[in-house]
Amino acid sequence: MSLPQGEMFDPLDLRKKVLAKRSEFSFLPSYLGPFGMMKALQREMNKGAVNPKVNFYAVELSEYISFGKSFVIEQSQAHRNEEAPFVIAFARDAFSDSEFEESEALLEHLLLCFNDEELIPASREAYLSTILLGYMRIGRYFKGLRYAYALEEAASGGDCYEILGRYLSMNLSFPKAADAYLKGAEVFLKAGNRAKAARLACSGYAHLAQIPGSSLPTEEEIKKKYGEEAPIVLAYPKRLAIKHDPVEFTPEFQRVYAQAMEEAYDEFEKRGKAHAFVLWETMEKAFAKRGIAWKNPQKMNPNVKFD
């Protein structure tokens, strides 16, 4: 594939063409992004079968991926807001794909691309939610909290609320996560997507159920609101079966959370990221230094076996 040049070139159009070809290859599932597809094509070629179509598509995809990364790097220096849609689309593909291994470097460039406050609302919402995907992808998810708070104010789309809910849940901010999921559910309900609304509502109520004193809807209310999709919502008690330390729902815990996690993760990395139990140990020490006795998931769930 020879990448087009010039002012009339639309990178999003290139992306559509590359992704549209996926249907020609039965071994490429629809959920894979460009990076996952590239790995799948490489596995297919490693089988030894000669298939010129597969080889040609692998070249096309490789050139597209290289172009996309270069484009993000370029925009981190050029700061052209009109290029935001492609930068966001490419980065979102990368961060959503389990095969992508360069997320940290890409996130650093993405953070430099735009002044998010100057972006038009739709691009600003997408930009902030893509940044959160990046932080979730690299592991140090707690470092992006200020972008999550900005997205809380900017969000209006159901997909962005879903990303925000996932991000806040990873940061043990269950009240805010529940709020994001349920707002997203309302957006999808209004759009007529009852199935997606039900999935988000299930996540929202699962988080809400963890919070002491929360008020949850009755089974009849859920059935009336979600109709035939109600069973999806009513499965929420099983969604978050792991018990959490009630201290996580206090303002004191949330106030020191990011600082404590930064310290805990630094120690965790020094110890080689050996195991979740090692991270929990470093977290307990970091929170204890700040006057908070935090109980890790194993202590809260003694009958559960954690890997």
C-alpha positions as CSV (number, residue, x, y, z in Angstrom):
1,M,0.0,0.0,0.0
2,S,1.3,3.4,-1.0
3,L,0.2,5.9,1.6
4,P,-1.5,8.9,0.0
5,Q,0.0,12.3,0.5
6,G,-1.3,15.9,0.2
7,E,-4.0,18.1,1.8
8,M,-6.9,16.0,0.5
9,F,-5.7,12.9,2.3
10,D,-8.1,11.8,5.0
11,P,-6.5,9.4,7.5
12,L,-9.9,8.3,8.8
13,D,-10.8,7.1,5.3
14,L,-7.6,5.1,5.2
15,R,-8.5,3.5,8.5
16,K,-11.9,2.5,7.2
17,K,-10.5,0.9,4.1
18,V,-7.9,-1.1,6.0
19,L,-10.5,-2.3,8.6
20,A,-13.1,-3.1,5.9
21,K,-10.7,-5.7,4.4
22,R,-10.9,-7.7,7.6
23,S,-14.1,-9.5,6.3
24,E,-12.1,-11.1,3.6
25,F,-10.2,-13.2,6.2
26,S,-12.3,-15.7,8.2
27,F,-9.7,-16.1,10.8
28,L,-9.8,-12.5,11.9
29,P,-12.5,-11.9,14.5
30,S,-14.4,-8.7,14.5
31,Y,-13.3,-7.6,18.0
32,L,-9.6,-7.3,17.0
33,G,-8.1,-3.9,16.4
34,P,-5.3,-3.3,13.9
35,F,-2.6,-4.4,16.2
36,G,-4.3,-7.7,17.1
37,M,-5.1,-8.3,13.5
38,M,-1.4,-7.8,12.7
39,K,-0.4,-10.5,15.2
40,A,-3.1,-12.9,13.9
41,L,-1.8,-12.4,10.3
42,Q,1.7,-13.1,11.4
43,R,0.6,-16.3,13.1
44,E,-1.2,-17.3,9.9
45,M,1.9,-16.7,7.8
46,N,4.1,-18.6,10.4
47,K,2.0,-21.7,9.6
48,G,3.9,-22.0,6.4
49,A,0.9,-21.8,4.0
50,V,1.6,-19.5,1.0
51,N,-1.3,-17.1,0.7
52,P,-0.5,-13.9,-1.3
53,K,-3.7,-12.2,0.0
54,V,-2.7,-12.7,3.6
55,N,0.9,-11.4,2.9
56,F,-0.4,-8.4,1.1
57,Y,-2.9,-7.5,3.8
58,A,-0.1,-7.9,6.4
59,V,2.0,-5.3,4.5
60,E,-1.0,-2.9,4.2
61,L,-1.8,-3.3,7.9
62,S,1.9,-2.8,8.9
63,E,2.2,0.4,6.9
64,Y,-1.1,1.7,8.4
65,I,0.1,1.0,11.9
66,S,3.5,2.7,11.3
67,F,1.7,5.6,9.7
68,G,-0.7,6.0,12.6
69,K,2.0,6.0,15.2
70,S,4.0,8.6,13.2
71,F,0.9,10.7,12.9
72,V,0.3,10.8,16.6
73,I,4.0,11.7,17.2
74,E,3.7,14.5,14.6
75,Q,0.6,15.9,16.2
76,S,2.2,16.0,19.6
77,Q,4.4,18.6,18.1
78,A,2.0,20.3,15.6
79,H,-1.1,20.5,17.9
80,R,-3.6,20.8,15.0
81,N,-7.0,20.4,16.5
82,E,-8.5,19.6,13.2
83,E,-6.5,16.3,13.2
84,A,-8.0,15.2,16.5
85,P,-10.5,12.6,15.1
86,F,-7.8,10.5,13.5
87,V,-5.3,10.8,16.4
88,I,-8.1,9.8,18.8
89,A,-9.3,6.9,16.6
90,F,-5.8,5.5,16.2
91,A,-4.9,5.8,19.9
92,R,-8.2,4.2,20.9
93,D,-7.6,1.3,18.6
94,A,-4.1,0.8,20.1
95,F,-5.1,1.1,23.7
96,S,-8.1,-1.2,23.3
97,D,-6.0,-3.9,21.6
98,S,-4.5,-6.5,23.9
99,E,-1.6,-7.1,21.5
100,F,-0.3,-3.6,21.6
101,E,3.0,-3.3,23.5
102,E,4.0,0.4,23.1
103,S,1.1,2.0,25.0
104,E,3.3,4.0,27.4
105,A,5.2,5.8,24.7
106,L,2.0,6.4,22.7
107,L,0.2,7.8,25.7
108,E,3.0,10.3,26.4
109,H,2.7,11.6,22.8
110,L,-1.1,11.6,23.0
111,L,-1.0,13.8,26.1
112,L,1.0,16.4,24.2
113,C,-1.2,16.5,21.1
114,F,-3.9,19.0,22.1
115,N,-5.1,21.4,24.8
116,D,-8.2,19.4,25.5
117,E,-10.1,22.5,26.7
118,E,-9.8,24.0,23.2
119,L,-11.2,20.9,21.4
120,I,-14.8,20.9,20.2
121,P,-17.0,19.1,22.8
122,A,-17.3,15.8,20.9
123,S,-13.5,15.6,20.3
124,R,-12.8,16.7,23.9
125,E,-14.9,13.9,25.3
126,A,-13.3,11.3,23.0
127,Y,-9.8,12.6,23.7
128,L,-10.3,12.5,27.5
129,S,-11.8,9.0,27.4
130,T,-9.0,7.8,25.1
131,I,-6.4,9.1,27.6
132,L,-8.2,7.0,30.3
133,L,-7.9,4.0,28.1
134,G,-4.2,4.6,27.8
135,Y,-3.7,4.9,31.6
136,M,-5.7,1.6,32.1
137,R,-3.5,0.0,29.4
138,I,-0.2,0.9,31.0
139,G,-1.1,-0.1,34.5
140,R,-0.5,3.1,36.3
141,Y,-4.1,3.9,36.0
142,F,-4.2,6.2,39.2
143,K,-2.0,8.8,37.4
144,G,-4.9,9.8,35.1
145,L,-7.4,10.8,37.7
146,R,-7.4,14.5,36.8
147,Y,-8.5,13.5,33.3
148,A,-11.3,11.4,34.7
149,Y,-12.6,14.3,36.7
150,A,-12.4,16.5,33.5
151,L,-14.4,13.8,31.7
152,E,-17.0,13.7,34.4
153,E,-17.9,17.2,33.4
154,A,-17.6,16.7,29.7
155,A,-19.1,13.3,29.2
156,S,-22.4,13.0,27.3
157,G,-22.0,9.8,25.2
158,G,-22.8,6.3,26.5
159,D,-19.4,4.8,25.4
160,C,-17.5,7.6,27.2
161,Y,-19.5,7.0,30.4
162,E,-18.7,3.3,30.1
163,I,-14.9,4.0,29.9
164,L,-15.2,6.4,32.7
165,G,-17.0,3.8,34.8
166,R,-14.3,1.2,34.1
167,Y,-11.5,3.7,35.0
168,L,-13.1,4.9,38.2
169,S,-13.8,1.3,39.3
170,M,-10.1,0.4,38.8
171,N,-9.3,3.3,41.1
172,L,-11.7,2.0,43.8
173,S,-14.0,5.0,43.4
174,F,-17.2,3.0,43.5
175,P,-19.7,5.8,44.0
176,K,-18.4,7.7,41.0
177,A,-18.1,4.6,38.9
178,A,-21.7,3.6,39.7
179,D,-22.8,7.1,38.7
180,A,-20.9,7.0,35.4
181,Y,-22.3,3.6,34.5
182,L,-25.9,4.6,35.3
183,K,-25.6,7.8,33.4
184,G,-24.3,5.8,30.4
185,A,-27.3,3.4,30.7
186,E,-29.7,6.3,30.5
187,V,-28.0,7.6,27.4
188,F,-28.3,4.2,25.7
189,L,-31.9,3.9,26.8
190,K,-32.8,7.2,25.2
191,A,-31.0,6.1,22.0
192,G,-33.1,2.9,22.0
193,N,-30.1,0.6,22.7
194,R,-31.8,-1.3,25.6
195,A,-29.3,-4.2,25.5
196,K,-26.2,-1.9,26.0
197,A,-28.1,0.1,28.6
198,A,-28.9,-3.0,30.5
199,R,-25.2,-4.0,30.6
200,L,-24.1,-0.7,31.9
201,A,-27.0,-0.6,34.5
202,C,-25.8,-4.1,35.7
203,S,-22.3,-2.7,36.3
204,G,-23.8,0.5,37.9
205,Y,-25.9,-1.4,40.4
206,A,-23.1,-3.9,41.1
207,H,-21.0,-1.0,42.2
208,L,-23.8,0.7,44.0
209,A,-24.5,-2.5,46.0
210,Q,-21.0,-2.3,47.4
211,I,-21.6,1.1,49.0
212,P,-23.1,1.0,52.5
213,G,-26.6,2.6,52.7
214,S,-27.1,2.7,49.0
215,S,-30.7,2.7,47.6
216,L,-31.2,0.1,44.9
217,P,-34.3,-0.3,42.6
218,T,-36.7,-3.1,43.1
219,E,-36.9,-6.1,40.8
220,E,-40.3,-4.8,39.5
221,E,-38.8,-1.3,38.8
222,I,-36.0,-2.9,36.8
223,K,-38.4,-5.1,34.8
224,K,-40.6,-2.2,34.0
225,K,-37.6,-0.1,32.8
226,Y,-35.6,-2.7,30.9
227,G,-38.3,-5.1,29.7
228,E,-36.9,-8.3,28.1
229,E,-33.3,-7.1,28.9
230,A,-34.1,-6.9,32.7
231,P,-32.4,-10.3,33.4
232,I,-29.1,-8.7,32.4
233,V,-29.6,-6.0,34.9
234,L,-30.9,-8.3,37.6
235,A,-27.6,-10.3,37.5
236,Y,-25.8,-7.4,39.2
237,P,-25.3,-9.1,42.6
238,K,-23.0,-11.6,40.8
239,R,-21.1,-8.9,38.9
240,L,-18.9,-7.8,41.8
241,A,-19.0,-10.7,44.2
242,I,-15.7,-9.6,45.8
243,K,-16.1,-7.7,49.0
244,H,-14.3,-4.5,49.5
245,D,-13.0,-2.8,52.6
246,P,-15.6,-0.1,53.6
247,V,-12.7,2.3,54.2
248,E,-12.5,2.6,50.4
249,F,-15.8,4.5,50.4
250,T,-14.6,7.2,52.8
251,P,-13.4,10.7,51.8
252,E,-10.2,10.1,53.7
253,F,-9.2,7.1,51.6
254,Q,-10.1,8.9,48.3
255,R,-8.1,12.0,49.3
256,V,-4.8,10.1,49.7
257,Y,-5.5,7.4,47.1
258,A,-3.4,8.7,44.2
259,Q,-0.4,9.6,46.4
260,A,-0.5,6.3,48.2
261,M,-0.8,4.3,45.0
262,E,2.1,6.2,43.4
263,E,4.3,5.2,46.3
264,A,3.0,1.6,46.4
265,Y,3.5,1.1,42.7
266,D,7.0,2.4,42.8
267,E,7.9,-0.2,45.4
268,F,5.9,-2.9,43.5
269,E,8.0,-2.2,40.4
270,K,11.2,-2.4,42.4
271,R,10.2,-5.9,43.5
272,G,9.6,-7.0,39.9
273,K,5.8,-6.8,39.7
274,A,5.9,-10.4,41.0
275,H,2.3,-10.9,42.1
276,A,-0.9,-9.1,43.2
277,F,-0.2,-10.0,46.8
278,V,3.0,-8.0,46.6
279,L,1.1,-5.0,45.3
280,W,-1.4,-5.3,48.1
281,E,1.4,-5.5,50.6
282,T,2.9,-2.3,49.3
283,M,-0.5,-0.7,49.2
284,E,-1.2,-1.6,52.8
285,K,2.1,0.0,53.9
286,A,1.5,3.1,51.8
287,F,-2.0,3.7,53.2
288,A,-0.9,2.9,56.8
289,K,1.7,5.7,56.5
290,R,-1.2,8.0,55.9
291,G,-3.3,6.7,58.9
292,I,-5.5,4.4,56.9
293,A,-5.8,0.7,57.8
294,W,-6.7,-0.8,54.5
295,K,-7.6,-4.5,54.2
296,N,-6.7,-6.1,50.9
297,P,-9.1,-8.3,48.8
298,Q,-7.7,-11.6,50.3
299,K,-8.4,-10.4,53.9
300,M,-11.9,-9.3,52.9
301,N,-12.5,-12.5,51.0
302,P,-10.7,-15.3,52.9
303,N,-12.6,-18.1,51.1
304,V,-11.7,-16.8,47.6
305,K,-8.5,-18.0,45.9
306,F,-6.7,-15.2,44.1
307,D,-4.1,-15.9,41.4
